[in-house]
Structure formats: C-alpha cells, structure tokens
Amino acid sequence: MADQRRGARSTERRRRGPEPICEQVDSGTATLRPDRDRPRAWTLLVDDTPQSHVDLDDPGYLEFEYVRRLGHVVDHLAPRGRPLQALHLGGGGMTLPRYIAATRPRSSQQVIEIDGRLIELVRRELPLDRTWRLKVRQGDARALLAKAPEAAFDLVVGDVFAGSRTPAHLTSVEFVTAVARVLGPDGVYAANVADGAPLAFARAQVATVSAVFPQVCLIADAPVLRGRRFGNLVLLGSRRELPIPELTRLAASDPFPGRVEHGRSLRDFTGGAGVVTDAGAVASPAPPAGVLGL
C-alpha cells in the first residue's frame, strides 16, 4: 500500500510539473516559478518582483515585453549569426545574454551582477551552455564598469534593480559618460527604465542620456508613455544613427504594441527635465502596490 501511495504522489507531481524553488539570496528571497505553458521555462522573482523569464529549451524566446524590445535592438545592431561584444549591467536570470549567445554564436559577453548567491542559484537551476563565451562577474556595476577597457563593446545593457528600483548611482550623467567610454563608435547603450506618472524619473533619464549621446530614442507602450500605468521604457543612446523606422515597425507589431519616441516628440516628452548628476541622483521610483510587471 505504501508503494502504491508513493507511486500515486509521483504521478501527481509529474502531472503538475516542477514545483517553485525558493532561496534566500543577498538581495532578498529569490523564487523560480515554473511556467506551466512551457515545459522547461521559469520566471525569476526577487521579493515577489519579476526579474527574468528563461526558457532553457529555447533561449531565443523572450517573454517580457521590455526584453523583447531589447531583443529588437540586438537584431538591428547585428544580423543573426554575427558575433557581438556585449556588456550587461545586471544579470538576473541572464535572459538577454542567453538570447545573444543562441542567435549570435561566438559573441563575447560579460555580465555584472552584484548578488553572488543569486548567481549561484541561476547557475545551478538555470545552467548556461558551456560553449557560450559568457563571463559572469560579481560586483557593483559602476565599479566594474570603470575597470572595463575603452571602446570594447558593441552593446551595453543597463538593467540593474535593487529589489524593484534602479540604484541612484546608476542614473547620473557621470555614469552614462562611463558607459560611453567603453562603447565603440557604433555602439549602443540600452537602459531599462521603470516609471509611472508623472514620469519625472523617465524624463530626467532621457535628458541625462541625451547629454552624452547625440542619438537617443525611447520605446514603450502608449499607456506607459502617457503615465496611465507604471511600466518599463527602453531608452537607447548612441553616437550612430539609430534604426528608428525598423524599431518603430517591430515595436508596433509586438503582442503589446509599443511606440518609439525620438526627435521632436522625444524633446516634447522630456519637457525641459534637467540632467541628473551624482550629487542629485535618486533611485528610480518604487512601483505602486500590486504592480509586479517589471
């Protein structure tokens, strides 16, 4: 009878699929929640805030809308199959590094993640392909950025969150200048900005990136741009002309259609916001209670 009960429990577990995995990490409680629609996919949450979605069977699959927009940037920065040199400030589940490694073999990438215990959890439960040229370093994003070689990267991605907020020292013009130093002449800086009405933080970030890069655009869905809901905006800066028509077409065709603001419409959005300096920098705003879609 005992063996039959154990067999029944085992069958039920298989029917339900894998169970969530919870562990204490340096920044709080990390949870890996299985995706019931994709057999080997997981959502990483830290203190109940979604950080990453990873499909181990299909690293080319991008679930979160802002990550899909970062994928659009990658796709127009280099054709599929052409290697990239990428630096990721903030790791989480390393969704975008996986995407680049899978779609652009031989890409050389570095990921900087401050939470060492989170790195260990991700390596163990969401293992990286050993053939990928992907180096993960533990430490503060700005401190390690300062040690990176000049003009070494095609892409720098800023996606650092302490809980649900971007730390203040990663929002200033001094920080963006440090990013520009490590980008090649055709490189692109892509930042994940989380904000809601009245969008003061996002407006200031546009002004700050515009003070360093001559080409800037902002990608988000219309309700976020209008301050109707808290959400993610992808802010791009580059010395080269950005592929605005292509990004506009791709953003409009996403499951949650987005808009691309640039030129005059972006200046109107910024509304005279001032450039953020180290002396006056503040962390990004916390999302309203019950908002978990970061």
Backbone bond lengths (Angstrom), bond angles and torsions (degrees), N, CA, C in turn:
res aa  C-N    CA-C-N  psi(-1)  N-CA   C-N-CA  omega(-1)  CA-C   N-CA-C  phi
1 M - - - 1.470 - - 1.527 111.40 -
2 A 1.351 116.81 -42.52 1.458 120.56 179.84 1.519 110.65 -60.81
3 D 1.357 117.02 -41.37 1.452 120.22 -179.94 1.520 110.81 -64.64
4 Q 1.339 116.85 -37.85 1.458 120.31 178.51 1.526 111.18 -64.86
5 R 1.358 115.69 -39.49 1.466 118.81 179.15 1.521 110.88 -65.01
6 R 1.363 115.83 -42.91 1.460 118.71 178.20 1.525 110.84 -61.62
7 G 1.338 117.14 -39.51 1.454 120.55 179.05 1.514 111.84 -64.63
8 A 1.347 115.92 -39.17 1.462 119.87 178.90 1.519 110.89 -65.10
9 R 1.371 115.99 -41.92 1.472 119.17 178.94 1.519 111.12 -63.99
10 S 1.343 116.74 -40.11 1.461 120.70 179.31 1.520 111.30 -63.40
11 T 1.341 116.57 -41.75 1.464 120.32 178.46 1.519 111.03 -63.05
12 E 1.350 116.41 -40.40 1.454 120.66 -179.38 1.528 110.74 -65.89
13 R 1.354 117.34 -39.69 1.458 120.18 178.42 1.522 110.91 -62.93
14 R 1.352 116.17 -41.06 1.455 119.13 179.23 1.517 110.62 -64.51
15 R 1.340 115.90 -36.85 1.458 119.60 -179.40 1.534 110.54 -66.32
16 R 1.348 115.92 -40.19 1.452 120.05 -178.96 1.523 111.99 -76.13
17 G 1.314 117.41 -24.36 1.455 121.12 -175.43 1.515 110.52 90.27
18 P 1.325 117.39 -173.99 1.462 121.21 -177.83 1.524 111.99 -65.54
19 E 1.325 115.56 153.66 1.457 121.32 178.57 1.528 109.94 -92.20
20 P 1.336 117.32 156.38 1.466 119.60 175.51 1.530 111.50 -59.27
21 I 1.320 115.30 152.33 1.458 122.32 178.12 1.520 107.38 -117.21
22 C 1.331 117.12 124.51 1.463 121.69 -179.67 1.525 109.68 -121.26
23 E 1.327 116.02 134.00 1.460 121.30 177.92 1.518 109.72 -147.32
24 Q 1.326 115.39 149.35 1.460 120.13 170.97 1.522 109.18 -78.38
25 V 1.310 115.42 129.76 1.463 121.60 174.75 1.525 107.21 -119.72
26 D 1.320 116.65 -179.93 1.462 119.26 -175.92 1.526 112.55 -62.54
27 S 1.322 116.96 -31.29 1.468 120.94 -174.37 1.525 114.00 -98.28
28 G 1.323 118.07 2.80 1.458 120.22 179.75 1.515 112.04 144.38
29 T 1.320 116.48 -145.97 1.460 122.13 179.25 1.522 109.31 -102.57
30 A 1.320 115.89 118.26 1.472 121.32 178.29 1.520 108.97 -96.54
31 T 1.321 115.75 135.35 1.456 122.41 177.21 1.515 109.01 -126.38
32 L 1.323 116.08 130.05 1.460 121.82 169.81 1.518 107.26 -102.87
33 R 1.324 115.06 111.43 1.466 121.14 -176.47 1.528 109.20 -103.43
34 P 1.329 118.84 122.23 1.472 119.79 -179.10 1.517 112.21 -66.70
35 D 1.318 115.56 144.35 1.459 122.74 175.90 1.525 107.30 -88.47
36 R 1.322 117.18 114.46 1.468 121.06 -175.06 1.522 112.58 -69.97
37 D 1.341 117.12 -14.63 1.465 120.18 -178.83 1.524 113.23 -96.19
38 R 1.347 116.74 -13.04 1.463 120.85 -177.98 1.527 107.05 -133.01
39 P 1.341 118.34 116.86 1.466 122.35 -165.44 1.520 115.72 -55.34
40 R 1.334 119.24 -36.55 1.464 120.50 -176.84 1.532 110.77 -123.96
41 A 1.321 114.22 40.26 1.463 120.17 178.66 1.526 109.32 -113.61
42 W 1.342 114.68 147.33 1.462 121.56 -176.24 1.525 109.92 -139.85
43 T 1.335 115.30 148.16 1.460 121.85 169.46 1.515 108.29 -106.59
44 L 1.321 116.19 128.25 1.456 121.89 176.33 1.523 109.17 -94.04
45 L 1.324 116.29 126.47 1.455 122.44 174.82 1.524 108.72 -121.80
46 V 1.324 116.59 143.67 1.457 121.76 172.21 1.516 107.19 -122.52
47 D 1.331 115.60 118.68 1.470 121.52 -173.80 1.529 110.91 51.09
48 D 1.344 114.63 45.13 1.468 123.70 175.56 1.527 114.41 70.44
49 T 1.321 118.40 6.29 1.462 121.13 175.18 1.519 109.21 -98.32
50 P 1.330 119.22 119.41 1.473 120.47 178.89 1.521 111.23 -60.46
51 Q 1.328 116.02 130.23 1.459 121.99 -179.82 1.521 112.33 -111.39
52 S 1.336 117.43 -39.76 1.466 120.89 -173.84 1.515 109.59 -154.55
53 H 1.338 114.73 154.24 1.459 122.14 168.39 1.520 106.76 -125.59
54 V 1.328 116.28 128.18 1.458 121.62 -175.94 1.523 109.41 -129.33
55 D 1.330 116.96 126.98 1.460 122.37 172.31 1.529 107.43 -106.90
56 L 1.315 116.52 108.95 1.466 120.58 -176.37 1.523 112.28 -66.18
57 D 1.332 117.18 -27.57 1.462 120.50 178.38 1.517 112.64 -81.47
58 D 1.321 117.06 -22.83 1.466 120.83 -175.09 1.524 109.73 -143.03
59 P 1.343 118.47 81.09 1.465 120.07 179.72 1.519 113.49 -65.82
60 G 1.325 117.77 -9.93 1.454 120.92 175.07 1.516 113.31 -81.70
61 Y 1.339 117.54 -5.20 1.462 121.41 -179.73 1.527 109.43 -87.99
62 L 1.339 116.94 125.98 1.457 123.04 -179.49 1.524 108.98 -117.97
63 E 1.311 116.60 112.88 1.462 122.89 -174.93 1.527 112.29 -84.35
64 F 1.334 117.46 -50.23 1.461 120.84 -175.49 1.526 109.61 -71.43
65 E 1.321 116.38 138.15 1.468 119.26 -174.45 1.527 112.17 -64.47
66 Y 1.332 118.38 -38.62 1.467 118.05 -179.21 1.526 111.08 -69.57
67 V 1.338 117.94 -31.98 1.466 120.20 176.97 1.524 109.86 -70.26
68 R 1.334 116.86 -35.52 1.461 119.65 175.94 1.531 110.11 -61.54
69 R 1.314 116.74 -37.63 1.468 119.66 178.46 1.525 111.40 -70.19
70 L 1.318 117.04 -35.13 1.464 119.00 171.96 1.523 110.49 -64.00
71 G 1.333 116.74 -35.39 1.460 120.41 175.49 1.524 111.63 -62.75
72 H 1.334 116.88 -37.13 1.470 119.90 176.27 1.529 110.46 -61.51
73 V 1.322 116.31 -39.52 1.463 120.47 178.90 1.524 109.92 -62.59
74 V 1.322 116.11 -45.65 1.467 120.76 178.22 1.526 110.29 -58.90
75 D 1.324 116.67 -44.35 1.463 121.11 -175.77 1.522 112.31 -63.31
76 H 1.334 117.08 -30.14 1.460 119.33 179.55 1.516 112.82 -95.87
77 L 1.326 116.30 -11.27 1.460 119.11 174.17 1.520 110.67 -77.26
78 A 1.319 116.11 -34.82 1.468 120.79 179.44 1.517 109.27 -152.04
79 P 1.339 118.79 135.91 1.468 120.73 176.36 1.524 110.32 -60.24
80 R 1.320 116.18 154.31 1.471 119.69 176.55 1.514 109.63 -57.27
81 G 1.318 114.83 135.55 1.450 120.87 -179.40 1.511 113.68 98.28
82 R 1.349 116.80 -18.11 1.462 119.11 179.24 1.522 109.48 -91.76
83 P 1.327 118.42 123.53 1.471 120.74 -176.81 1.524 112.46 -63.48
84 L 1.319 114.23 149.61 1.456 122.29 176.31 1.530 109.77 -121.77
85 Q 1.318 115.16 154.52 1.459 122.09 168.57 1.532 105.90 -105.37
86 A 1.328 116.68 112.42 1.459 119.89 -172.43 1.523 111.04 -128.62
87 L 1.317 115.13 142.23 1.459 122.92 174.95 1.518 107.98 -121.01
88 H 1.320 116.09 124.76 1.463 121.98 -178.28 1.526 108.64 -111.01
89 L 1.310 116.71 116.69 1.458 122.19 176.33 1.525 106.94 -94.23
90 G 1.308 115.82 104.29 1.459 122.43 -170.71 1.505 108.95 104.92
91 G 1.324 116.67 129.71 1.455 120.10 -174.95 1.513 113.90 -110.89
92 G 1.335 117.25 -57.15 1.456 119.97 -173.75 1.520 110.04 56.50
93 G 1.329 116.63 -131.57 1.460 121.26 177.49 1.515 113.88 -83.88
94 M 1.343 116.96 -0.42 1.474 123.86 176.06 1.528 111.87 63.79
95 T 1.322 115.93 44.27 1.458 121.06 -178.33 1.526 112.32 -64.56
96 L 1.323 117.37 -50.77 1.467 119.32 -177.87 1.527 112.25 -68.50
97 P 1.337 120.54 -40.41 1.462 118.96 173.70 1.530 112.95 -57.30
98 R 1.323 117.06 -38.04 1.462 120.43 177.27 1.534 110.11 -64.43
99 Y 1.333 115.52 -42.19 1.465 120.24 179.91 1.526 110.73 -60.35
100 I 1.322 116.19 -47.23 1.463 120.07 -179.99 1.526 110.70 -63.54
101 A 1.321 117.12 -44.00 1.468 120.40 -179.00 1.523 111.47 -62.24
102 A 1.340 117.01 -37.71 1.464 120.74 -177.46 1.517 112.28 -76.97
103 T 1.324 117.11 -35.44 1.469 120.36 -174.86 1.523 112.65 -94.22
104 R 1.326 116.36 -18.38 1.470 121.59 -179.17 1.525 109.46 -135.54
105 P 1.351 115.67 74.06 1.470 119.54 -179.00 1.528 111.11 -54.54
106 R 1.322 114.95 150.37 1.459 125.10 -179.32 1.522 112.31 75.25
107 S 1.346 117.28 6.13 1.459 119.36 172.12 1.526 108.92 -63.57
108 S 1.321 115.86 144.43 1.459 121.89 177.15 1.528 107.90 -107.38
109 Q 1.333 116.30 120.27 1.458 119.82 -173.69 1.522 111.49 -132.04
110 Q 1.322 114.30 146.92 1.456 121.66 171.23 1.520 108.83 -123.35
111 V 1.321 115.63 138.49 1.457 122.10 175.87 1.524 107.67 -119.97
112 I 1.325 116.60 129.82 1.465 121.30 175.99 1.525 107.94 -110.74
113 E 1.316 115.93 121.35 1.464 122.28 -178.64 1.527 107.75 -135.86
114 I 1.319 116.93 127.78 1.457 120.35 -175.03 1.528 113.15 -77.90
115 D 1.324 117.27 -23.59 1.474 121.79 -173.86 1.526 110.46 -90.35
116 G 1.331 116.67 100.03 1.457 120.94 -177.23 1.507 113.37 -65.03
117 R 1.325 118.37 -38.10 1.461 120.52 -179.47 1.525 111.21 -71.09
118 L 1.331 116.33 -30.28 1.465 119.22 174.67 1.522 110.06 -67.83
119 I 1.323 117.41 -41.23 1.461 120.57 176.32 1.523 110.22 -56.50
120 E 1.332 116.92 -44.95 1.463 121.14 -179.72 1.523 111.15 -62.35
121 L 1.335 117.17 -42.94 1.465 120.96 179.79 1.523 110.77 -62.59
122 V 1.320 116.89 -46.12 1.470 120.64 -178.33 1.518 110.26 -65.22
123 R 1.313 117.77 -43.45 1.471 120.35 179.38 1.535 111.27 -60.50
124 R 1.316 115.97 -37.54 1.465 119.87 -176.96 1.524 112.57 -77.31
125 E 1.325 116.95 -46.45 1.462 121.02 -172.27 1.528 113.51 -94.24
126 L 1.333 117.00 -26.34 1.469 121.71 179.47 1.528 107.81 -125.95
127 P 1.327 117.39 64.51 1.475 120.88 -168.80 1.523 112.89 -60.40
128 L 1.322 114.17 146.07 1.456 122.71 177.06 1.524 109.42 -88.84
129 D 1.323 116.49 145.89 1.460 121.42 176.71 1.530 109.16 -63.98
130 R 1.311 116.27 129.03 1.460 120.93 -176.61 1.530 112.97 -65.93
131 T 1.330 116.76 -19.07 1.469 119.15 -179.41 1.528 112.46 -82.85
132 W 1.335 117.33 -11.94 1.456 119.83 -178.93 1.527 110.58 -73.97
133 R 1.307 115.83 139.97 1.465 121.04 176.81 1.525 108.19 -88.51
134 L 1.327 114.11 73.95 1.458 121.96 -171.25 1.531 108.77 -130.17
135 K 1.318 116.08 113.62 1.458 121.89 -178.90 1.517 109.42 -107.12
136 V 1.320 116.63 128.58 1.462 122.06 179.33 1.522 108.48 -109.01
137 R 1.324 115.84 125.53 1.456 121.41 -178.96 1.522 109.49 -119.65
138 Q 1.322 116.06 136.02 1.454 120.45 177.04 1.519 110.02 -90.13
139 G 1.315 116.15 132.85 1.455 119.90 175.95 1.509 111.85 156.59
140 D 1.319 115.72 177.02 1.464 122.02 178.34 1.526 109.75 -72.68
141 A 1.321 116.42 134.06 1.463 121.18 -174.20 1.522 112.12 -59.59
142 R 1.307 118.09 -44.69 1.469 119.72 -176.51 1.529 110.73 -71.43
143 A 1.329 117.64 -38.77 1.457 119.99 -179.27 1.523 111.27 -63.90
144 L 1.323 117.02 -42.62 1.455 119.40 -179.63 1.527 111.47 -76.99
145 L 1.325 117.01 -30.07 1.465 120.21 174.59 1.526 110.12 -58.65
146 A 1.319 117.03 -39.03 1.461 121.21 -178.68 1.526 112.22 -63.75
147 K 1.323 117.15 -22.29 1.469 121.51 -178.71 1.527 112.70 -94.49
148 A 1.334 117.35 -6.54 1.468 120.94 -178.12 1.524 110.15 -73.23
149 P 1.339 117.42 149.80 1.466 120.11 -179.14 1.521 112.32 -69.24
150 E 1.306 115.23 153.47 1.464 121.69 -178.91 1.530 110.71 -70.11
151 A 1.348 115.94 140.77 1.473 123.34 174.65 1.526 112.80 53.34
152 A 1.332 116.65 37.62 1.466 120.63 -173.66 1.524 114.00 -94.96
153 F 1.345 118.29 -13.65 1.459 119.85 -169.16 1.528 112.18 -125.87
154 D 1.337 114.17 147.11 1.460 121.41 171.98 1.521 111.18 -84.27
155 L 1.310 116.34 -26.03 1.467 121.52 -173.66 1.519 109.09 -146.54
156 V 1.335 115.84 132.42 1.461 122.14 168.66 1.519 107.03 -121.53
157 V 1.322 116.10 125.66 1.466 121.75 -179.99 1.524 108.31 -109.57
158 G 1.316 116.68 124.74 1.458 121.74 175.24 1.514 109.81 -103.00
159 D 1.327 116.30 109.30 1.469 121.21 -177.68 1.526 108.68 -144.92
160 V 1.334 115.42 56.30 1.462 121.75 -175.72 1.521 109.26 -103.43
161 F 1.331 115.34 127.13 1.455 120.88 175.99 1.518 109.63 -134.32
162 A 1.329 115.52 130.50 1.458 121.62 168.60 1.517 105.47 -97.19
163 G 1.340 115.50 99.54 1.456 119.54 -167.72 1.519 108.52 70.91
164 S 1.323 116.40 -114.21 1.464 120.37 -179.34 1.524 112.61 -112.89
165 R 1.364 117.73 14.81 1.462 120.28 -175.10 1.532 110.63 -129.46
166 T 1.333 115.78 141.24 1.456 121.09 173.50 1.525 108.98 -77.36
167 P 1.340 118.52 127.23 1.471 120.35 -179.43 1.521 112.46 -60.08
168 A 1.323 115.95 146.77 1.457 121.86 -173.71 1.524 112.25 -58.89
169 H 1.328 118.58 -39.52 1.464 120.04 -173.60 1.529 112.73 -71.71
170 L 1.346 117.04 -3.10 1.462 121.67 176.14 1.524 111.68 -107.48
171 T 1.324 116.45 22.19 1.476 120.96 -177.75 1.520 113.12 -124.06
172 S 1.325 118.86 -0.13 1.459 121.56 -170.25 1.519 112.75 -95.49
173 V 1.343 115.27 166.46 1.460 120.74 177.52 1.526 110.56 -66.96
174 E 1.322 117.64 -30.44 1.462 120.21 175.77 1.528 110.68 -64.74
175 F 1.326 116.52 -39.52 1.466 120.23 177.08 1.529 110.54 -66.09
176 V 1.335 117.86 -46.25 1.467 120.56 -178.78 1.532 110.10 -64.16
177 T 1.314 117.70 -34.80 1.465 120.82 175.61 1.527 110.73 -63.03
178 A 1.330 116.72 -38.56 1.461 120.49 176.86 1.526 110.92 -65.40
179 V 1.328 117.30 -36.19 1.465 121.08 175.40 1.523 109.90 -63.71
180 A 1.333 117.44 -46.09 1.467 121.41 -178.43 1.527 111.28 -59.80
181 R 1.324 117.13 -33.29 1.465 121.02 -178.73 1.524 112.06 -62.00
182 V 1.335 117.89 -35.36 1.469 120.42 -174.99 1.525 112.35 -91.48
183 L 1.350 117.69 -4.91 1.455 120.79 178.81 1.532 110.81 -88.98
184 G 1.336 115.07 141.59 1.451 119.67 171.49 1.516 110.75 -68.26
185 P 1.334 118.35 172.14 1.469 121.32 -175.51 1.521 113.98 -60.82
186 D 1.331 118.15 -26.66 1.460 121.34 178.19 1.530 112.06 -104.59
187 G 1.321 116.20 11.96 1.463 119.94 -175.22 1.517 112.99 -73.12
188 V 1.342 115.40 163.79 1.465 122.72 -178.14 1.527 109.29 -128.84
189 Y 1.327 114.86 134.85 1.459 121.93 170.44 1.519 107.90 -100.33
190 A 1.336 116.79 127.43 1.463 121.78 -179.76 1.527 108.50 -125.88
191 A 1.321 116.70 119.54 1.460 121.59 -176.42 1.520 110.90 -118.26
192 N 1.313 115.83 137.63 1.453 122.33 172.97 1.527 108.21 -90.15
193 V 1.331 116.21 114.28 1.455 122.48 -177.87 1.525 108.13 -111.73
194 A 1.325 116.97 124.85 1.468 121.13 179.07 1.526 109.00 -108.72
195 D 1.339 115.88 127.15 1.465 118.86 -176.30 1.523 109.65 -162.56
196 G 1.319 114.17 166.92 1.456 122.23 174.99 1.517 109.03 -145.65
197 A 1.327 116.43 -178.11 1.470 120.61 -177.33 1.528 110.57 -52.31
198 P 1.332 116.67 136.14 1.471 130.05 7.64 1.531 113.37 -92.19
199 L 1.308 118.51 18.16 1.471 123.96 176.36 1.528 112.94 64.87
200 A 1.317 116.91 28.43 1.467 120.37 -179.64 1.526 111.11 -63.98
201 F 1.314 117.26 -39.47 1.464 119.88 -179.52 1.522 110.56 -65.83
202 A 1.338 117.30 -46.96 1.470 120.70 -179.51 1.522 111.15 -62.32
203 R 1.320 117.92 -42.13 1.464 120.96 179.69 1.532 110.36 -61.64
204 A 1.324 116.13 -42.54 1.459 119.65 179.33 1.526 111.55 -67.06
205 Q 1.332 116.94 -34.38 1.462 119.17 177.73 1.527 111.52 -67.77
206 V 1.333 117.23 -37.67 1.470 119.93 175.60 1.526 109.93 -62.12
207 A 1.325 117.17 -44.73 1.463 120.87 179.34 1.525 110.63 -61.72
208 T 1.306 116.83 -38.83 1.462 121.89 -177.00 1.523 111.32 -69.58
209 V 1.321 117.26 -46.53 1.463 120.49 178.64 1.526 110.19 -66.51
210 S 1.338 117.91 -35.83 1.468 122.02 178.97 1.523 111.93 -66.63
211 A 1.331 117.29 -23.25 1.462 120.27 178.14 1.524 112.02 -74.16
212 V 1.331 116.78 -16.20 1.469 121.67 -177.35 1.522 111.73 -109.40
213 F 1.340 117.16 -40.09 1.457 121.70 -175.68 1.532 110.55 -111.91
214 P 1.334 117.59 135.87 1.470 119.51 -179.94 1.521 114.11 -75.05
215 Q 1.339 116.87 -22.43 1.465 121.12 -179.56 1.531 108.66 -113.90
216 V 1.325 116.18 121.16 1.464 121.35 -175.37 1.520 109.12 -141.28
217 C 1.329 116.04 142.41 1.468 120.16 170.46 1.521 109.01 -149.02
218 L 1.326 114.76 165.38 1.460 122.27 -176.53 1.520 108.29 -132.51
219 I 1.339 116.75 132.18 1.465 121.91 -178.49 1.521 108.93 -121.03
220 A 1.324 116.44 126.84 1.466 121.10 176.80 1.515 108.22 -166.57
221 D 1.330 116.28 168.16 1.455 117.48 176.05 1.525 109.54 -83.00
222 A 1.311 115.64 157.50 1.464 121.64 -170.71 1.527 113.42 -57.40
223 P 1.343 120.99 -43.83 1.474 119.63 -179.97 1.528 113.13 -59.12
224 V 1.328 116.90 -35.64 1.464 119.50 177.62 1.523 110.23 -70.27
225 L 1.340 117.09 -45.47 1.462 120.82 179.69 1.525 112.13 -61.03
226 R 1.323 116.93 -29.99 1.466 121.05 179.91 1.528 112.61 -90.80
227 G 1.317 117.03 1.54 1.455 120.61 179.13 1.511 114.53 75.32
228 R 1.328 116.90 19.34 1.462 119.80 -178.37 1.524 112.70 -83.51
229 R 1.322 116.64 -19.52 1.460 119.83 174.50 1.517 109.54 -152.32
230 F 1.322 115.02 155.41 1.464 121.50 175.57 1.525 108.19 -75.35
231 G 1.335 116.54 138.49 1.462 118.52 -179.70 1.511 112.02 -173.56
232 N 1.311 114.64 -165.97 1.458 122.35 -174.85 1.518 111.24 -103.47
233 L 1.328 115.26 139.05 1.459 123.07 173.56 1.523 107.20 -124.59
234 V 1.320 117.44 134.39 1.458 121.89 178.08 1.522 107.62 -98.56
235 L 1.325 115.50 118.41 1.466 123.18 -176.90 1.524 108.68 -106.87
236 L 1.332 116.57 124.92 1.464 122.01 -178.15 1.518 110.55 -114.66
237 G 1.337 115.81 140.28 1.447 121.93 174.00 1.512 109.82 -136.94
238 S 1.335 116.88 141.23 1.459 120.63 -178.08 1.528 109.71 -158.68
239 R 1.321 115.23 159.86 1.463 120.39 170.91 1.529 110.76 -85.35
240 R 1.325 116.19 -19.27 1.457 120.00 -179.02 1.526 109.40 -98.66
241 E 1.325 115.60 163.72 1.465 120.24 178.26 1.530 109.40 -65.67
242 L 1.304 116.13 131.98 1.460 120.98 179.86 1.531 110.15 -84.62
243 P 1.338 117.51 149.11 1.470 120.90 -177.69 1.533 111.57 -79.57
244 I 1.320 116.08 69.68 1.464 121.11 -173.09 1.538 112.66 -59.12
245 P 1.346 120.53 -48.05 1.473 118.85 -178.94 1.534 112.67 -59.62
246 E 1.335 116.62 -41.99 1.467 119.32 -178.91 1.526 111.18 -68.03
247 L 1.339 117.29 -42.66 1.457 120.21 179.04 1.526 111.06 -65.05
248 T 1.329 116.16 -37.07 1.470 120.33 178.37 1.525 110.59 -63.20
249 R 1.331 116.23 -44.61 1.469 120.39 -179.67 1.526 111.08 -63.75
250 L 1.328 116.77 -44.87 1.462 120.19 -177.92 1.523 111.49 -68.18
251 A 1.331 116.82 -41.90 1.458 119.59 179.09 1.529 111.13 -63.14
252 A 1.315 116.80 -38.18 1.470 120.62 -179.95 1.514 112.41 -68.68
253 S 1.340 117.14 -24.51 1.464 120.46 -177.52 1.529 113.18 -94.11
254 D 1.332 117.36 0.13 1.463 120.41 178.48 1.530 110.69 -66.67
255 P 1.352 117.27 157.72 1.469 119.87 176.83 1.533 112.53 -53.62
256 F 1.344 116.33 -38.06 1.467 121.10 170.84 1.527 106.17 -110.34
257 P 1.325 117.68 94.51 1.471 120.64 -170.59 1.517 112.50 -55.57
258 G 1.334 115.03 138.58 1.456 121.13 179.45 1.507 111.91 -116.04
259 R 1.332 115.44 168.44 1.454 122.92 176.54 1.510 108.95 -119.76
260 V 1.317 115.90 153.68 1.461 122.34 175.68 1.523 108.27 -114.29
261 E 1.332 115.84 119.04 1.466 121.28 176.92 1.527 108.41 -101.30
262 H 1.325 116.53 132.27 1.461 121.35 178.82 1.522 107.76 -157.39
263 G 1.325 116.18 169.63 1.456 120.10 178.06 1.521 112.64 56.15
264 R 1.329 115.59 -132.59 1.468 119.91 -174.63 1.527 111.89 -63.12
265 S 1.338 117.49 -41.03 1.471 119.06 -178.57 1.525 111.09 -63.99
266 L 1.329 117.19 -31.98 1.459 119.98 178.21 1.531 109.99 -73.61
267 R 1.320 116.83 -39.05 1.468 119.29 176.11 1.526 110.46 -62.52
268 D 1.329 116.42 -39.33 1.463 119.75 176.85 1.536 110.47 -63.96
269 F 1.338 115.82 -41.13 1.465 119.43 178.46 1.528 110.45 -61.55
270 T 1.333 116.84 -42.03 1.466 120.71 -176.82 1.525 110.80 -64.15
271 G 1.312 116.88 -35.67 1.466 120.91 171.17 1.512 114.98 60.54
272 G 1.321 117.48 33.47 1.459 119.45 177.30 1.511 114.48 79.84
273 A 1.317 118.49 12.55 1.469 121.21 178.34 1.525 110.11 -59.21
274 G 1.324 116.35 146.17 1.447 121.06 -177.72 1.519 112.75 -85.49
275 V 1.329 115.25 160.09 1.455 122.19 176.98 1.529 109.22 -73.69
276 V 1.330 116.33 136.08 1.465 122.20 -179.81 1.523 109.38 -84.68
277 T 1.321 117.03 130.87 1.458 122.11 174.55 1.521 109.47 -113.79
278 D 1.327 115.38 166.53 1.465 119.22 177.98 1.523 111.89 -55.37
279 A 1.333 116.02 -37.28 1.463 120.01 -176.12 1.527 112.71 -64.72
280 G 1.328 116.93 -30.94 1.461 119.57 -176.60 1.510 115.31 -115.59
281 A 1.331 117.02 9.06 1.473 120.39 -175.30 1.518 111.99 -68.22
282 V 1.321 115.18 143.00 1.468 122.15 174.93 1.524 108.56 -132.07
283 A 1.313 116.14 157.39 1.456 120.72 176.86 1.522 110.03 -66.58
284 S 1.323 115.48 157.32 1.466 120.05 175.89 1.525 109.66 -62.54
285 P 1.337 117.77 155.27 1.470 119.78 -177.25 1.523 112.19 -67.85
286 A 1.317 115.37 148.26 1.462 120.09 174.61 1.527 109.42 -72.60
287 P 1.324 117.90 144.00 1.466 119.28 177.95 1.521 110.94 -68.63
288 P 1.324 117.60 153.08 1.457 120.05 175.07 1.518 111.28 -59.85
289 A 1.305 116.12 155.44 1.460 121.16 178.93 1.519 110.18 -55.66
290 G 1.328 115.66 132.67 1.452 121.04 178.39 1.500 114.81 90.14
291 V 1.346 118.20 -6.29 1.457 121.27 178.08 1.523 107.95 -93.49
292 L 1.350 117.29 115.72 1.461 120.24 -175.10 1.518 112.07 -121.72
293 G 1.351 119.41 3.09 1.450 120.60 -172.90 1.503 114.84 -86.76
294 L 1.333 118.52 54.22 1.461 120.69 -179.70 1.505 111.40 -86.84
